[in-house]
Amino acid sequence: MSFIPAGNVIKNMIYRIAGGKYRELISISFAWKRIVGKLMAEKTIIYKFENNVLFVNVSNNIWLQELVLQKYEILRRMVARIGFAEI
C-alpha cells in the first residue's frame, strides 16, 4: 500500500474544484509565501491573475513601493518555482 501526502490530496482537490481557469492563480497562491517571504506575504493579498498579469493588493504605499522594487526578483522566483515563462 502506498501513501499519498494529505497536502497533495488537498491541493489536487482545490485544483479540481477551481477548474483550469484558476490554475495559475492557485499555483501562485500556494507558493506566494515562499516566493516573496513571510513578511511581504503577510502584507499582500493576491487579487487575481488575468492575461498573464498578477494583481496584488498591499496594506499601504510602503509595501507597494517594496513590491515594485522587488518586481523582477519576484518574477524570477515565480518562474523558477512555478514555471510560468510568460509572466
VMD Tcl script that builds the backbone (N, CA, C; Angstrom):
set m [mol new atoms 261]
animate dup $m
set s [atomselect $m all]
$s set {name element resname resid chain x y z} {
  {N N MET 1 A 0.849 -1.174 0.000}
  {CA C MET 1 A 0.000 0.000 0.000}
  {C C MET 1 A 0.898 1.242 0.000}
  {N N SER 2 A 0.591 2.188 -0.868}
  {CA C SER 2 A 1.371 3.423 -0.898}
  {C C SER 2 A 0.543 4.568 -0.323}
  {N N PHE 3 A 1.231 5.436 0.355}
  {CA C PHE 3 A 0.573 6.579 0.978}
  {C C PHE 3 A 0.791 7.829 0.140}
  {N N ILE 4 A -0.195 8.684 0.128}
  {CA C ILE 4 A -0.116 9.959 -0.570}
  {C C ILE 4 A -0.194 11.053 0.482}
  {N N PRO 5 A 0.740 12.002 0.477}
  {CA C PRO 5 A 0.682 13.081 1.467}
  {C C PRO 5 A -0.651 13.833 1.402}
  {N N ALA 6 A -1.200 14.146 2.568}
  {CA C ALA 6 A -2.501 14.831 2.642}
  {C C ALA 6 A -2.466 16.176 1.923}
  {N N GLY 7 A -1.332 16.861 1.983}
  {CA C GLY 7 A -1.213 18.155 1.307}
  {C C GLY 7 A -1.441 18.045 -0.189}
  {N N ASN 8 A -0.924 16.969 -0.784}
  {CA C ASN 8 A -1.117 16.764 -2.226}
  {C C ASN 8 A -2.572 16.487 -2.554}
  {N N VAL 9 A -3.235 15.716 -1.708}
  {CA C VAL 9 A -4.651 15.409 -1.928}
  {C C VAL 9 A -5.475 16.690 -1.874}
  {N N ILE 10 A -5.211 17.524 -0.876}
  {CA C ILE 10 A -5.952 18.784 -0.721}
  {C C ILE 10 A -5.680 19.710 -1.903}
  {N N LYS 11 A -4.414 19.806 -2.296}
  {CA C LYS 11 A -4.050 20.654 -3.435}
  {C C LYS 11 A -4.776 20.212 -4.703}
  {N N ASN 12 A -4.741 18.920 -4.966}
  {CA C ASN 12 A -5.405 18.394 -6.165}
  {C C ASN 12 A -6.909 18.628 -6.116}
  {N N MET 13 A -7.497 18.506 -4.937}
  {CA C MET 13 A -8.927 18.746 -4.790}
  {C C MET 13 A -9.255 20.215 -5.089}
  {N N ILE 14 A -8.435 21.127 -4.599}
  {CA C ILE 14 A -8.650 22.555 -4.858}
  {C C ILE 14 A -8.514 22.851 -6.347}
  {N N TYR 15 A -7.512 22.260 -6.998}
  {CA C TYR 15 A -7.356 22.447 -8.446}
  {C C TYR 15 A -8.589 21.953 -9.202}
  {N N ARG 16 A -9.113 20.797 -8.807}
  {CA C ARG 16 A -10.297 20.245 -9.483}
  {C C ARG 16 A -11.523 21.119 -9.270}
  {N N ILE 17 A -11.718 21.600 -8.059}
  {CA C ILE 17 A -12.885 22.443 -7.759}
  {C C ILE 17 A -12.814 23.754 -8.536}
  {N N ALA 18 A -11.640 24.377 -8.552}
  {CA C ALA 18 A -11.485 25.682 -9.202}
  {C C ALA 18 A -11.512 25.576 -10.723}
  {N N GLY 19 A -11.054 24.483 -11.255}
  {CA C GLY 19 A -11.024 24.320 -12.706}
  {C C GLY 19 A -9.776 24.934 -13.319}
  {N N GLY 20 A -9.624 24.724 -14.604}
  {CA C GLY 20 A -8.440 25.184 -15.320}
  {C C GLY 20 A -8.296 26.691 -15.384}
  {N N LYS 21 A -9.414 27.396 -15.315}
  {CA C LYS 21 A -9.383 28.856 -15.422}
  {C C LYS 21 A -8.543 29.501 -14.316}
  {N N TYR 22 A -8.543 28.908 -13.137}
  {CA C TYR 22 A -7.857 29.499 -11.986}
  {C C TYR 22 A -6.595 28.740 -11.583}
  {N N ARG 23 A -6.130 27.829 -12.423}
  {CA C ARG 23 A -4.978 27.000 -12.055}
  {C C ARG 23 A -3.731 27.839 -11.759}
  {N N GLU 24 A -3.433 28.819 -12.605}
  {CA C GLU 24 A -2.249 29.653 -12.385}
  {C C GLU 24 A -2.371 30.456 -11.095}
  {N N LEU 25 A -3.540 31.030 -10.864}
  {CA C LEU 25 A -3.760 31.817 -9.647}
  {C C LEU 25 A -3.574 30.954 -8.406}
  {N N ILE 26 A -4.095 29.755 -8.436}
  {CA C ILE 26 A -3.966 28.855 -7.291}
  {C C ILE 26 A -2.511 28.443 -7.098}
  {N N SER 27 A -1.805 28.157 -8.179}
  {CA C SER 27 A -0.388 27.789 -8.082}
  {C C SER 27 A 0.426 28.916 -7.458}
  {N N ILE 28 A 0.165 30.135 -7.878}
  {CA C ILE 28 A 0.861 31.294 -7.313}
  {C C ILE 28 A 0.501 31.453 -5.842}
  {N N SER 29 A -0.771 31.301 -5.515}
  {CA C SER 29 A -1.223 31.452 -4.129}
  {C C SER 29 A -0.551 30.445 -3.207}
  {N N PHE 30 A -0.450 29.186 -3.654}
  {CA C PHE 30 A 0.206 28.158 -2.843}
  {C C PHE 30 A 1.676 28.493 -2.598}
  {N N ALA 31 A 2.341 29.094 -3.576}
  {CA C ALA 31 A 3.780 29.351 -3.478}
  {C C ALA 31 A 4.120 30.773 -3.031}
  {N N TRP 32 A 3.142 31.643 -2.870}
  {CA C TRP 32 A 3.379 33.068 -2.638}
  {C C TRP 32 A 4.317 33.340 -1.464}
  {N N LYS 33 A 4.091 32.700 -0.334}
  {CA C LYS 33 A 4.915 32.948 0.851}
  {C C LYS 33 A 6.373 32.561 0.591}
  {N N ARG 34 A 6.595 31.478 -0.151}
  {CA C ARG 34 A 7.965 31.067 -0.472}
  {C C ARG 34 A 8.588 31.975 -1.521}
  {N N ILE 35 A 7.764 32.586 -2.356}
  {CA C ILE 35 A 8.271 33.466 -3.411}
  {C C ILE 35 A 8.683 34.820 -2.844}
  {N N VAL 36 A 7.825 35.433 -2.031}
  {CA C VAL 36 A 8.084 36.800 -1.562}
  {C C VAL 36 A 8.600 36.879 -0.134}
  {N N GLY 37 A 8.530 35.806 0.610}
  {CA C GLY 37 A 8.949 35.821 2.000}
  {C C GLY 37 A 7.768 36.037 2.933}
  {N N LYS 38 A 7.964 35.663 4.179}
  {CA C LYS 38 A 6.881 35.681 5.164}
  {C C LYS 38 A 6.316 37.079 5.389}
  {N N LEU 39 A 7.178 38.056 5.590}
  {CA C LEU 39 A 6.718 39.407 5.912}
  {C C LEU 39 A 5.914 40.021 4.770}
  {N N MET 40 A 6.443 39.953 3.549}
  {CA C MET 40 A 5.713 40.533 2.426}
  {C C MET 40 A 4.419 39.761 2.165}
  {N N ALA 41 A 4.432 38.458 2.373}
  {CA C ALA 41 A 3.213 37.662 2.191}
  {C C ALA 41 A 2.128 38.093 3.174}
  {N N GLU 42 A 2.539 38.503 4.367}
  {CA C GLU 42 A 1.576 38.979 5.366}
  {C C GLU 42 A 1.002 40.346 5.001}
  {N N LYS 43 A 1.732 41.124 4.236}
  {CA C LYS 43 A 1.316 42.484 3.885}
  {C C LYS 43 A 0.664 42.583 2.512}
  {N N THR 44 A 0.568 41.472 1.807}
  {CA C THR 44 A -0.006 41.473 0.463}
  {C C THR 44 A -1.118 40.435 0.353}
  {N N ILE 45 A -2.011 40.664 -0.592}
  {CA C ILE 45 A -3.077 39.713 -0.896}
  {C C ILE 45 A -3.148 39.578 -2.417}
  {N N ILE 46 A -3.060 38.355 -2.890}
  {CA C ILE 46 A -3.194 38.123 -4.324}
  {C C ILE 46 A -4.654 38.323 -4.684}
  {N N TYR 47 A -4.894 39.223 -5.630}
  {CA C TYR 47 A -6.255 39.590 -6.010}
  {C C TYR 47 A -6.755 38.774 -7.201}
  {N N LYS 48 A -5.970 38.776 -8.290}
  {CA C LYS 48 A -6.343 37.983 -9.460}
  {C C LYS 48 A -5.150 37.835 -10.388}
  {N N PHE 49 A -5.278 36.893 -11.308}
  {CA C PHE 49 A -4.274 36.653 -12.340}
  {C C PHE 49 A -5.024 36.622 -13.658}
  {N N GLU 50 A -4.791 37.638 -14.485}
  {CA C GLU 50 A -5.564 37.794 -15.714}
  {C C GLU 50 A -4.648 38.252 -16.842}
  {N N ASN 51 A -4.723 37.596 -17.985}
  {CA C ASN 51 A -3.892 37.942 -19.147}
  {C C ASN 51 A -2.410 37.991 -18.792}
  {N N ASN 52 A -1.964 37.018 -18.016}
  {CA C ASN 52 A -0.576 36.918 -17.554}
  {C C ASN 52 A -0.129 38.109 -16.721}
  {N N VAL 53 A -1.063 38.773 -16.063}
  {CA C VAL 53 A -0.759 39.878 -15.153}
  {C C VAL 53 A -1.273 39.495 -13.774}
  {N N LEU 54 A -0.400 39.580 -12.779}
  {CA C LEU 54 A -0.777 39.285 -11.403}
  {C C LEU 54 A -1.153 40.586 -10.703}
  {N N PHE 55 A -2.346 40.634 -10.143}
  {CA C PHE 55 A -2.818 41.792 -9.391}
  {C C PHE 55 A -2.673 41.482 -7.909}
  {N N VAL 56 A -1.984 42.371 -7.196}
  {CA C VAL 56 A -1.710 42.158 -5.778}
  {C C VAL 56 A -2.160 43.383 -5.002}
  {N N ASN 57 A -2.935 43.170 -3.956}
  {CA C ASN 57 A -3.309 44.253 -3.044}
  {C C ASN 57 A -2.262 44.337 -1.944}
  {N N VAL 58 A -1.950 45.557 -1.530}
  {CA C VAL 58 A -0.989 45.764 -0.448}
  {C C VAL 58 A -1.649 46.572 0.658}
  {N N SER 59 A -1.076 46.495 1.857}
  {CA C SER 59 A -1.688 47.161 3.002}
  {C C SER 59 A -1.458 48.672 3.007}
  {N N ASN 60 A -0.373 49.140 2.376}
  {CA C ASN 60 A -0.131 50.587 2.304}
  {C C ASN 60 A 0.907 50.895 1.222}
  {N N ASN 61 A 1.186 52.168 1.026}
  {CA C ASN 61 A 2.103 52.606 -0.037}
  {C C ASN 61 A 3.532 52.117 0.156}
  {N N ILE 62 A 3.934 51.945 1.384}
  {CA C ILE 62 A 5.293 51.467 1.649}
  {C C ILE 62 A 5.479 50.073 1.059}
  {N N TRP 63 A 4.495 49.215 1.261}
  {CA C TRP 63 A 4.583 47.855 0.723}
  {C C TRP 63 A 4.415 47.839 -0.789}
  {N N LEU 64 A 3.676 48.776 -1.315}
  {CA C LEU 64 A 3.575 48.911 -2.769}
  {C C LEU 64 A 4.952 49.226 -3.352}
  {N N GLN 65 A 5.650 50.172 -2.742}
  {CA C GLN 65 A 6.993 50.541 -3.193}
  {C C GLN 65 A 7.944 49.351 -3.091}
  {N N GLU 66 A 7.872 48.620 -1.996}
  {CA C GLU 66 A 8.727 47.445 -1.815}
  {C C GLU 66 A 8.437 46.388 -2.883}
  {N N LEU 67 A 7.167 46.204 -3.189}
  {CA C LEU 67 A 6.773 45.250 -4.223}
  {C C LEU 67 A 7.317 45.681 -5.587}
  {N N VAL 68 A 7.228 46.970 -5.884}
  {CA C VAL 68 A 7.745 47.495 -7.150}
  {C C VAL 68 A 9.265 47.317 -7.223}
  {N N LEU 69 A 9.959 47.598 -6.130}
  {CA C LEU 69 A 11.415 47.462 -6.118}
  {C C LEU 69 A 11.860 46.015 -6.313}
  {N N GLN 70 A 11.075 45.080 -5.819}
  {CA C GLN 70 A 11.434 43.665 -5.916}
  {C C GLN 70 A 10.770 42.949 -7.092}
  {N N LYS 71 A 10.111 43.698 -7.947}
  {CA C LYS 71 A 9.317 43.122 -9.034}
  {C C LYS 71 A 10.068 42.063 -9.843}
  {N N TYR 72 A 11.242 42.377 -10.336}
  {CA C TYR 72 A 11.958 41.451 -11.208}
  {C C TYR 72 A 12.469 40.233 -10.444}
  {N N GLU 73 A 12.840 40.417 -9.203}
  {CA C GLU 73 A 13.259 39.278 -8.377}
  {C C GLU 73 A 12.067 38.368 -8.087}
  {N N ILE 74 A 10.916 38.954 -7.812}
  {CA C ILE 74 A 9.699 38.171 -7.575}
  {C C ILE 74 A 9.325 37.398 -8.836}
  {N N LEU 75 A 9.388 38.051 -9.987}
  {CA C LEU 75 A 9.091 37.372 -11.251}
  {C C LEU 75 A 10.058 36.221 -11.503}
  {N N ARG 76 A 11.332 36.447 -11.218}
  {CA C ARG 76 A 12.334 35.394 -11.403}
  {C C ARG 76 A 12.020 34.196 -10.511}
  {N N ARG 77 A 11.671 34.466 -9.257}
  {CA C ARG 77 A 11.336 33.375 -8.329}
  {C C ARG 77 A 10.063 32.645 -8.750}
  {N N MET 78 A 9.088 33.391 -9.271}
  {CA C MET 78 A 7.852 32.756 -9.730}
  {C C MET 78 A 8.133 31.804 -10.882}
  {N N VAL 79 A 8.936 32.246 -11.828}
  {CA C VAL 79 A 9.272 31.398 -12.972}
  {C C VAL 79 A 10.046 30.167 -12.496}
  {N N ALA 80 A 10.987 30.362 -11.568}
  {CA C ALA 80 A 11.785 29.246 -11.066}
  {C C ALA 80 A 10.932 28.254 -10.277}
  {N N ARG 81 A 10.018 28.741 -9.468}
  {CA C ARG 81 A 9.235 27.866 -8.592}
  {C C ARG 81 A 8.039 27.248 -9.300}
  {N N ILE 82 A 7.350 28.037 -10.119}
  {CA C ILE 82 A 6.100 27.579 -10.719}
  {C C ILE 82 A 6.286 27.219 -12.185}
  {N N GLY 83 A 7.207 27.894 -12.845}
  {CA C GLY 83 A 7.497 27.560 -14.230}
  {C C GLY 83 A 6.716 28.350 -15.262}
  {N N PHE 84 A 6.146 29.473 -14.887}
  {CA C PHE 84 A 5.447 30.304 -15.863}
  {C C PHE 84 A 6.482 31.093 -16.636}
  {N N ALA 85 A 6.532 30.889 -17.920}
  {CA C ALA 85 A 7.528 31.579 -18.737}
  {C C ALA 85 A 7.009 32.895 -19.293}
  {N N GLU 86 A 5.706 33.114 -19.270}
  {CA C GLU 86 A 5.133 34.295 -19.918}
  {C C GLU 86 A 4.556 35.298 -18.930}
  {N N ILE 87 A 5.089 35.366 -17.736}
  {CA C ILE 87 A 4.590 36.341 -16.758}
  {C C ILE 87 A 5.296 37.650 -16.992}
}
mol reanalyze $m
mol bondsrecalc $m
mol representation Tube
mol addrep $m
